[in-house]
Each structure stands twice: as C-alpha cells, then as structure tokens.
C-alpha cells in the first residue's frame, strides 16, 4: 500500500530547476518535490504521496493523522525499519528530535 502521509517541511531548495524540500514525517526524513505546492514554506505541513507534496495541512491534523497511522501500523508498512526505530525512540508524535533517524531518500 502506498499512503499519502503528512510531514513538516524542514528545508527548501531549488535543485536543477525543481523546488525540493526536506520533510520530516515524525522522525523519518525524506526528500520531497514541491512542484505541486511551489509556495510551501519551511515549518508548514503537507500531505505527501510518492515523493510529491500534494496539499497543505494544518499542524494539528498532521499530528493526529501521524498518530493514527502509527497506531494502525500503517507507517511501519510505508517507512519500514526507520519508522520503527523512531517509534521506539518515542518520536512518532512529530517531535523530530536529535535522536530521530535521518533516512533521506534521493
């Protein structure tokens, strides 16, 4: 299954003419394309599907969705081992602390 997962934009840059962001999904960090949301800014949340930010989301909705996905085990299926390590470290509620696994998908 491939979920659309909420994440928080940590960094934005242009790479080869494409606006890209580093996005934190409650402890798992991935690279995401911002072409569908070109004005998305650092600190904002978006729903991401297959590497593309598709829709803005408020922080409360993002956190609730991440918590629900974690309870249902859907994030393990989506993110695999890195998500499990983040959950074990208590980082699934979006804290994204220094101990969060830094898995970046290029």
C-alpha positions as CSV (number, residue, x, y, z in Angstrom):
1,X,0.0,0.0,0.0
2,X,1.2,3.5,-0.7
3,X,-0.1,6.1,1.7
4,X,-0.3,9.9,1.5
5,X,1.4,10.9,4.7
6,X,1.6,14.3,6.4
7,X,5.0,15.8,7.0
8,X,6.7,19.0,8.1
9,X,8.9,21.0,5.8
10,X,12.4,21.4,7.3
11,X,14.3,22.9,4.4
12,X,13.6,24.1,0.9
13,X,15.9,24.5,-2.0
14,X,15.9,24.6,-5.8
15,X,17.7,21.6,-7.4
16,X,18.2,21.5,-11.2
17,X,15.3,23.9,-11.7
18,X,13.0,21.9,-9.4
19,X,11.8,23.1,-6.0
20,X,12.6,20.4,-3.4
21,X,12.2,20.1,0.4
22,X,13.5,18.0,3.2
23,X,10.4,16.8,5.0
24,X,10.1,15.2,8.5
25,X,7.4,12.5,8.9
26,X,7.5,12.3,12.7
27,X,11.2,11.2,12.8
28,X,11.7,9.8,9.3
29,X,13.2,12.4,6.9
30,X,12.7,12.2,3.1
31,X,13.3,14.4,0.1
32,X,10.1,15.7,-1.5
33,X,9.2,17.5,-4.7
34,X,7.3,20.8,-4.2
35,X,6.2,21.4,-7.8
36,X,2.5,21.0,-7.0
37,X,2.8,23.4,-4.0
38,X,5.5,25.8,-5.1
39,X,4.8,28.3,-2.3
40,X,5.1,25.8,0.5
41,X,7.4,27.2,3.2
42,X,9.7,25.9,6.0
43,X,7.6,24.9,9.0
44,X,4.4,24.2,7.1
45,X,2.8,20.8,6.8
46,X,1.8,19.0,3.6
47,X,0.3,15.6,2.6
48,X,3.0,13.8,0.6
49,X,2.4,10.9,-1.8
50,X,5.1,9.1,-3.7
51,X,7.6,11.9,-3.1
52,X,5.3,14.8,-4.1
53,X,3.8,17.4,-1.7
54,X,0.1,17.5,-2.8
55,X,-1.9,19.5,-0.3
56,X,-1.2,21.9,2.7
57,X,-2.3,20.6,6.1
58,X,-2.6,22.3,9.5
59,X,-0.2,21.1,12.2
60,X,-2.9,19.6,14.5
61,X,-4.4,17.5,11.6
62,X,-0.9,16.3,10.6
63,X,0.0,15.2,14.1
64,X,-3.4,13.4,14.6
65,X,-3.0,11.6,11.3
66,X,0.6,10.5,12.0
67,X,-0.5,9.2,15.4
68,X,-3.5,7.3,13.9
69,X,-1.3,5.8,11.1
70,X,1.2,4.7,13.8
71,X,-1.5,3.1,15.9
72,X,-2.7,1.2,12.9
73,X,0.7,0.1,11.9
74,X,0.5,1.8,8.5
75,X,3.7,3.9,8.9
76,X,5.7,0.7,9.5
77,X,4.4,-0.6,6.2
78,X,5.1,2.7,4.5
79,X,8.5,3.6,6.0
80,X,9.9,0.3,7.2
81,X,12.7,0.0,9.7
82,X,13.5,3.7,10.1
83,X,10.0,4.4,11.2
84,X,10.2,1.5,13.8
85,X,13.4,3.0,15.2
86,X,11.7,6.4,15.5
87,X,8.7,4.9,17.2
88,X,10.8,3.0,19.7
89,X,12.7,6.3,20.5
90,X,9.3,7.9,21.2
91,X,9.5,10.3,18.2
92,X,6.3,9.3,16.4
93,X,4.3,12.4,17.6
94,X,6.3,14.7,15.3
95,X,9.0,15.8,17.8
96,X,11.8,15.0,15.3
97,X,14.4,15.4,18.0
98,X,18.2,15.0,17.6
99,X,17.9,11.2,18.1
100,X,15.5,10.8,15.1
101,X,16.8,8.5,12.3
102,X,17.8,10.6,9.4
103,X,16.9,8.5,6.3
104,X,17.0,10.6,3.2
105,X,15.6,9.1,0.0
106,X,17.1,10.7,-3.1
